[in-house]
Amino acid sequence: MSAAERERIDQLTALLQKADEAYYTLADPIMGDGEYDGLYRELRALEARFPQYVHADSPTRRIGERLEGGSRAFVHSVPMLSLGNTYEQAELEDFLRKVRRDSGDHVRFTVEPKIDGVAVSLHYRDGVFSVAATRGDGLQGEEISHNIRTIRSLPLEIPAAGAMEIRGEVYIPRQAFERINQQRLEQGESLYANPRNLAAGSLKLLDPAQSSRRGLQIFCYSLQGFPHDSHFQCLQTLRDWGFPVSDLVRQCASDAEVWDAVQHIRQQRELLPFDIDGAVIKVDQLHLHEELGTTAKIPRYAIAYKYEAQQVSTRLRDITFQVGRTGVITPVAELDPVLLAGSTISRATLHNFEELRRKDIRIGDQVLIEKGGDVIPKVVKPIMALRSADASEVVPPENCPECGSPLHWSDNGVHLYCQNPLCPAQRLGALLHFVSRDAMDIAGMGEKVVQRFLDEGILTDIPDIYHLVYERVASLDGFGVKSALNLQASVEASKAHPLERVLFALGIRHVGKKTAQLLARHFGSMERLMQASIEELTAVEEVGEIVARSIYSFLREPASVALVEALKRSGLNMESSAPRAQVASGLSGRSVVFTGKLSRPRKEYEEMAQLGGARVLSGVSGSLDYLVCGEDAGSKLDKARKLGVAIIDEEEFVRLCSAE
């Protein structure tokens, strides 16, 4: 190979990188599309001939091969926590006051826009992009490296050694969203609900060529692994390295400056080419993040100030009735389509019949609608001054709109229920809930497939999922042997899921994912749970009498008992993934915090403490019982000494775990 050809690869790589930055980051193109495409093809041809000289951050490496077999799980080494929310200035001021009380008046804050997108984690090793993942549940996400590479404003190499983690928010600009929806409208396809949902779906695509056409963008908001004292400095460094960072970020010394920054971002909201739903306020000094700590779900050093929901008015054409998977009948407002917060709204929930009566909402009204938290559209109120004489009151149905069975009111007169267990709407909803990602996670059984299986008589109820005749599935139009085998593998894999997933999948009223986990951990097995009394159920953390009675009644219904027995016979796991809590130890009822480099994984020690009846906390305070210290303990150790907290080593901690 001649030196000239190698030099040409270097030149083309640098030129196309500069063009990408100008187009995607600076919004100031330096060449036309035709010129760019020609140079891109020339570079790709040279790289195919001389692969040993391809740059790690070459523009041609942004779109890779299609993934086979689905996405891969990714465990976050540092949890990606949610933020606490507030909608009130007084609550924001209370947050600032508490931070200053705990950390001193020298605290600074940064204020930045809260992008309405999808949180992601990007990892670089020795300056080269290595892997990216979604937030998922905060502890585990999905690897999306192949799609993140398609974001041309994102550098694939950085001038930093070691391991770096950069977090950001992936979004789709409103203009790109509208273009995609217009194309789908012209092709007779259903429209996407909003830019955030489209961004989330694009990141999960197996084919990066598809996601590259969606126009994904990113703003980065966190840098971990680089020696900085300030969050604001981290953002400056990210910007210097070529990462997109919002121009609206401000560093604030006083509470007044914080509020001014929040208001400034609010004023810019409608002018931005992408959706935001608030401002994020963070303590700027990074050493204070560790001192302030976190709760189980949210950090104490940051908060999101959510802006008021956007509202528009439109005509309520009709009210229809929707049957949920638990049989509850929900009134739904059918609206004249209207654009709201970046998406077209034609339907909105009315929640229940008590809500209808209280707000006096009638068919034919001009109504005010908003997105609650900028996500779920709801009817706020009718505009009484515009009510016409022919606006008609809503009469609750007497029979189920799906199966025709008589409906029954709840004891408080708020909800209307269909109690027919064979109701088609409930059956479809129950099946879809059972196979959903957070329940039994059976891939290949979306709504259209489940509905078709019901129509074809392949499925009639949940246990049938584990007795599918795959030869028949393969014979259906649009399936084939490979699809049937993939479905069979997913069904078989679901049998190994732990008890908490099975409990959530059953669709017990008031039992969400968290409650299912708590029940599984407390009782350990389905058999013990089914034998539990209401008193024993209310002894479970976060389970009150209403939830306990719902669980108790469900597990004593003959149909529910038959369902559980059928799932047992099909081979589903009816044991918890976590051992039952044991409280007979020297840590029973005590609180524990871990700090420093420990000889065993921190998660292992935390589980030991929890099994011993202790509460594992993240921050040091005067009420803490024990601080367990490993090597190189930092500010937590200093704070514990000042507050007189008992400080123990790993050996003493293990002894306490085994002591009664």
RAKAZI-V480905 format. One record per pair of residues at least 6 apart in sequence whose ideal C-beta (glycine too) atoms are under 7 Angstrom apart, sorted by the first residue. I is the first residue (numbers start at 0). J is the second residue. If there is no record, write none. Layout:
{{I J} {I J}}
This chain:
{{0 49} {4 45} {4 49} {5 52} {7 45} {8 42} {8 45} {8 46} {8 49} {8 52} {11 38} {11 41} {11 42} {12 42} {12 54} {12 57} {14 38} {15 38} {15 39} {15 42} {15 58} {16 58} {17 29} {18 29} {18 30} {18 35} {19 58} {19 151} {20 241} {21 27} {21 28} {21 29} {22 28} {23 151} {23 152} {24 152} {24 243} {39 58} {42 59} {43 59} {46 53} {46 57} {46 59} {55 127} {55 155} {55 156} {56 154} {56 155} {56 156} {60 148} {60 155} {61 148} {61 149} {61 151} {62 148} {62 149} {62 207} {62 208} {62 211} {63 145} {63 148} {63 207} {65 205} {65 206} {66 145} {66 205} {69 442} {70 141} {70 142} {70 203} {71 141} {71 142} {72 139} {72 141} {73 132} {73 139} {73 140} {73 141} {73 142} {74 138} {74 139} {75 120} {75 138} {75 139} {75 140} {77 223} {78 137} {78 138} {79 118} {79 120} {79 134} {79 137} {80 137} {80 293} {80 296} {80 297} {80 298} {81 137} {81 296} {81 297} {82 279} {82 297} {82 301} {82 302} {82 303} {83 297} {83 302} {83 303} {84 303} {84 305} {85 91} {85 94} {85 302} {85 304} {85 305} {86 305} {86 307} {88 258} {91 280} {91 302} {91 304} {92 254} {94 302} {95 254} {95 257} {98 106} {98 282} {98 291} {99 106} {101 291} {102 287} {102 290} {102 291} {106 282} {106 284} {106 287} {107 250} {107 251} {107 252} {107 283} {107 284} {108 251} {108 257} {108 280} {108 281} {108 282} {108 283} {109 230} {109 231} {109 248} {109 249} {109 250} {109 281} {109 283} {110 249} {110 251} {110 257} {110 260} {110 261} {110 278} {110 280} {111 220} {111 245} {111 247} {111 248} {111 278} {111 279} {112 245} {112 247} {112 264} {112 275} {112 278} {113 275} {113 276} {113 277} {113 278} {113 279} {113 303} {114 168} {114 170} {114 218} {114 273} {114 275} {115 170} {115 195} {115 274} {115 275} {115 276} {115 373} {116 168} {116 169} {116 170} {116 195} {116 198} {117 133} {117 168} {117 169} {117 195} {117 198} {117 199} {117 202} {118 134} {118 166} {118 168} {119 131} {119 132} {119 133} {119 134} {119 143} {119 147} {119 166} {119 167} {119 169} {120 131} {120 132} {120 164} {120 166} {121 128} {121 131} {121 147} {121 165} {121 167} {122 129} {122 130} {122 131} {122 164} {123 129} {123 157} {123 163} {124 162} {125 160} {125 161} {126 156} {126 157} {126 158} {126 159} {126 160} {127 156} {128 155} {130 142} {130 144} {131 143} {131 144} {131 147} {132 140} {132 141} {132 142} {132 143} {133 140} {133 141} {133 143} {133 202} {134 140} {135 141} {141 203} {143 202} {145 207} {146 201} {146 202} {146 204} {146 207} {146 210} {147 153} {148 207} {149 207} {149 210} {149 211} {149 215} {150 215} {150 216} {150 217} {152 216} {152 217} {152 243} {153 217} {153 242} {154 240} {154 241} {154 242} {157 240} {158 240} {159 225} {161 224} {162 224} {163 222} {163 224} {163 225} {164 223} {164 224} {165 219} {165 221} {165 222} {165 237} {165 242} {166 219} {166 220} {166 221} {167 217} {167 218} {167 219} {167 220} {168 217} {168 218} {168 220} {169 198} {169 202} {169 215} {169 217} {170 194} {170 198} {170 216} {170 273} {171 194} {171 197} {171 198} {171 213} {171 214} {171 215} {172 214} {172 216} {172 272} {172 273} {173 194} {173 272} {173 273} {173 274} {173 341} {174 272} {175 214} {176 194} {176 197} {176 341} {179 191} {179 197} {179 213} {180 190} {180 191} {183 190} {184 190} {190 343} {191 197} {192 342} {193 341} {193 342} {194 274} {194 341} {195 274} {197 213} {198 215} {201 210} {201 213} {201 215} {202 210} {204 210} {217 243} {218 243} {218 244} {218 245} {219 237} {219 242} {219 243} {219 244} {222 233} {222 236} {222 237} {225 233} {225 236} {227 233} {227 236} {227 285} {228 284} {228 285} {228 286} {229 283} {229 284} {229 285} {230 281} {230 283} {230 285} {231 250} {231 283} {234 244} {234 248} {237 244} {238 244} {247 264} {247 267} {249 260} {250 283} {251 257} {251 260} {257 280} {261 278} {261 304} {264 278} {265 306} {268 275} {268 306} {274 340} {274 341} {276 305} {276 306} {276 373} {277 303} {277 304} {277 305} {277 306} {278 304} {279 301} {279 303} {280 301} {280 302} {280 304} {281 300} {281 301} {282 288} {282 291} {282 300} {282 301} {286 634} {287 300} {288 300} {289 634} {289 635} {290 634} {290 638} {291 299} {291 300} {291 618} {292 299} {292 617} {292 618} {293 299} {293 617} {299 618} {305 372} {308 369} {308 370} {308 371} {308 372} {308 373} {309 339} {309 340} {309 369} {309 370} {309 373} {310 367} {310 368} {310 369} {310 379} {311 337} {311 339} {311 368} {312 365} {312 366} {312 367} {312 382} {313 334} {313 335} {313 337} {313 366} {313 368} {314 334} {314 335} {314 365} {315 332} {315 334} {315 362} {315 363} {315 364} {315 366} {316 333} {316 334} {316 335} {317 333} {317 362} {318 330} {318 331} {318 332} {318 333} {318 349} {318 362} {318 393} {319 331} {319 333} {320 328} {320 330} {320 396} {320 400} {321 329} {321 331} {322 328} {322 399} {322 400} {322 401} {322 417} {322 422} {322 424} {322 425} {323 329} {323 428} {324 425} {324 428} {324 429} {324 432} {324 506} {325 506} {325 508} {326 416} {326 417} {326 418} {326 422} {326 425} {327 414} {327 416} {328 396} {328 406} {328 415} {328 416} {328 417} {329 348} {329 351} {330 349} {330 352} {330 355} {330 393} {331 346} {331 348} {331 349} {332 346} {332 347} {332 349} {332 378} {333 346} {334 344} {334 345} {334 346} {334 347} {334 368} {336 343} {336 344} {336 345} {337 344} {339 368} {339 370} {339 376} {340 370} {340 373} {344 368} {344 376} {347 368} {347 376} {347 377} {347 378} {348 375} {348 377} {349 355} {349 360} {349 378} {351 413} {351 414} {352 395} {352 413} {352 415} {353 413} {355 393} {358 380} {358 381} {359 381} {360 366} {360 378} {360 381} {361 381} {361 390} {361 391} {361 392} {361 393} {362 390} {362 391} {362 393} {363 387} {363 389} {363 390} {363 391} {364 381} {364 386} {364 390} {365 382} {365 385} {366 378} {366 380} {366 381} {366 382} {367 379} {367 380} {367 382} {368 376} {368 377} {368 378} {368 379} {369 377} {369 379} {370 376} {371 377} {395 415} {396 406} {397 405} {397 406} {398 404} {398 405} {398 406} {399 406} {399 417} {399 419} {399 422} {401 422} {401 423} {401 424} {402 417} {402 419} {402 422} {402 423} {404 417} {404 419} {404 422} {406 415} {406 416} {406 417} {407 416} {407 418} {408 415} {409 416} {417 425} {420 558} {426 460} {427 449} {427 450} {427 453} {429 461} {429 506} {430 449} {430 458} {430 461} {431 446} {431 449} {432 438} {432 504} {432 506} {433 439} {433 461} {433 504} {434 441} {434 444} {437 503} {437 512} {438 500} {438 503} {438 504} {439 493} {439 496} {439 500} {439 504} {440 493} {441 489} {441 490} {441 493} {442 489} {443 482} {443 485} {443 486} {443 489} {449 458} {452 458} {457 467} {457 471} {457 472} {458 464} {461 562} {462 562} {462 565} {462 566} {462 569} {464 490} {465 490} {465 569} {467 490} {469 483} {469 487} {472 478} {472 483} {472 486} {473 479} {473 480} {473 483} {494 570} {494 571} {494 572} {495 572} {496 572} {497 519} {497 572} {497 574} {497 575} {497 576} {498 519} {498 524} {498 525} {498 572} {498 573} {498 574} {498 575} {499 515} {499 516} {499 519} {499 575} {499 576} {501 566} {501 571} {501 573} {502 510} {502 515} {502 518} {502 519} {503 510} {503 512} {503 515} {507 549} {507 550} {507 553} {508 549} {509 545} {509 546} {509 549} {510 550} {514 541} {514 542} {514 546} {517 539} {517 540} {517 541} {517 542} {518 528} {518 539} {519 575} {519 577} {520 575} {520 577} {520 579} {520 580} {521 539} {521 580} {522 528} {522 531} {523 574} {523 575} {523 579} {524 573} {524 574} {524 575} {525 563} {525 573} {529 554} {533 547} {533 548} {533 551} {536 542} {536 547} {536 550} {536 551} {537 543} {537 544} {537 547} {553 559} {567 573} {578 610} {580 609} {580 610} {581 610} {581 611} {582 612} {583 659} {584 611} {584 612} {584 655} {584 656} {584 657} {584 658} {584 659} {585 655} {585 658} {586 608} {586 611} {586 612} {586 613} {586 655} {586 656} {587 611} {587 612} {588 612} {589 613} {589 624} {589 625} {590 613} {590 614} {590 616} {590 623} {590 624} {591 608} {591 613} {591 615} {591 616} {591 624} {591 625} {591 627} {592 616} {592 617} {592 619} {592 623} {592 626} {592 635} {593 601} {593 604} {593 627} {594 626} {594 628} {594 632} {594 633} {594 635} {594 636} {595 628} {595 629} {595 630} {595 631} {595 632} {596 629} {596 630} {596 631} {597 604} {597 629} {597 649} {598 629} {598 649} {604 652} {605 615} {607 656} {608 615} {609 615} {611 656} {616 623} {619 626} {619 635} {619 638} {619 639} {619 642} {619 644} {621 642} {623 644} {624 645} {625 645} {625 647} {626 635} {626 636} {626 639} {626 644} {626 646} {627 647} {627 649} {627 652} {628 636} {628 646} {628 648} {629 649} {636 646} {639 646}}
